[in-house]
């Protein structure tokens, strides 16, 4: 398990605050301009991204998941399923 330092807990706070800001801005834009307004979905995507980064880091600290292992497995699967494997 990774030791939580003051700097790392500050980073978790930043990820969470960014997710909340993006979500809040999306809600404000959707309220005033409508959901179909152009390019406001990017704020929703930002909120999802920053929220996922926050959640993954918290789960990694608690020892529930291991990010390095997951990336290694995804990379191996990507190499296995790539088109280069079909070329002869």
C-alpha positions as CSV (number, residue, x, y, z in Angstrom):
1,X,0.0,0.0,0.0
2,X,1.1,3.5,-0.8
3,X,1.8,5.9,2.0
4,X,-0.4,9.0,1.8
5,X,1.6,12.2,2.2
6,X,0.5,15.8,2.5
7,X,1.3,16.4,-1.2
8,X,-0.6,13.4,-2.4
9,X,-3.7,14.2,-0.4
10,X,-3.5,17.8,-1.8
11,X,-3.5,16.3,-5.3
12,X,-6.6,14.2,-4.5
13,X,-8.3,17.4,-3.4
14,X,-7.4,19.1,-6.6
15,X,-8.8,16.2,-8.7
16,X,-12.0,16.2,-6.8
17,X,-12.4,20.0,-6.9
18,X,-11.7,20.0,-10.7
19,X,-14.4,17.4,-11.2
20,X,-16.9,19.4,-9.1
21,X,-16.1,22.6,-11.0
22,X,-16.5,21.0,-14.4
23,X,-19.8,19.4,-13.3
24,X,-21.1,22.7,-11.8
25,X,-20.2,24.6,-15.0
26,X,-21.9,22.0,-17.1
27,X,-25.1,22.3,-15.1
28,X,-25.0,26.1,-15.3
29,X,-24.5,26.0,-19.1
30,X,-27.1,23.4,-19.6
31,X,-29.6,25.3,-17.5
32,X,-29.1,28.6,-19.4
33,X,-28.3,27.4,-22.9
34,X,-30.0,24.0,-23.0
35,X,-28.5,20.5,-23.1
36,X,-28.2,20.6,-26.9
37,X,-25.9,23.6,-26.9
38,X,-22.7,23.1,-28.8
39,X,-19.6,21.9,-27.0
40,X,-20.9,22.0,-23.4
41,X,-20.6,18.2,-23.2
42,X,-16.8,18.7,-22.9
43,X,-17.4,20.0,-19.4
44,X,-19.3,16.8,-18.6
45,X,-16.5,14.7,-20.0
46,X,-14.0,16.7,-17.9
47,X,-16.0,16.0,-14.8
48,X,-16.1,12.3,-15.6
49,X,-12.4,12.2,-16.3
50,X,-11.3,14.1,-13.2
51,X,-13.8,12.1,-11.1
52,X,-12.4,8.8,-12.4
53,X,-8.8,9.9,-11.7
54,X,-9.8,10.7,-8.2
55,X,-11.6,7.4,-7.7
56,X,-8.8,5.3,-9.1
57,X,-6.2,7.0,-6.9
58,X,-8.3,6.5,-3.8
59,X,-8.9,2.8,-4.7
60,X,-5.2,2.3,-5.4
61,X,-4.3,3.9,-2.0
62,X,-6.7,1.5,-0.2
63,X,-5.2,-1.4,-2.0
64,X,-8.3,-2.4,-3.9
65,X,-6.8,-2.1,-7.4
66,X,-3.2,-1.9,-8.7
67,X,-3.0,0.5,-11.6
68,X,0.4,-0.7,-12.9
69,X,-0.9,-4.2,-13.2
70,X,-4.1,-3.1,-15.0
71,X,-2.1,-1.0,-17.5
72,X,0.2,-4.0,-18.1
73,X,-2.7,-6.3,-18.8
74,X,-4.4,-3.7,-21.1
75,X,-1.1,-3.2,-23.0
76,X,-0.7,-7.0,-23.5
77,X,-4.3,-7.3,-24.7
78,X,-3.7,-4.3,-27.1
79,X,-0.6,-6.0,-28.6
80,X,-2.4,-9.3,-28.9
81,X,-5.4,-7.8,-30.7
82,X,-3.5,-5.4,-32.9
83,X,-3.5,-5.7,-36.7
84,X,0.3,-6.3,-36.7
85,X,-0.3,-9.8,-35.4
86,X,-2.3,-10.6,-38.6
87,X,0.5,-9.4,-41.0
88,X,2.8,-12.1,-42.3
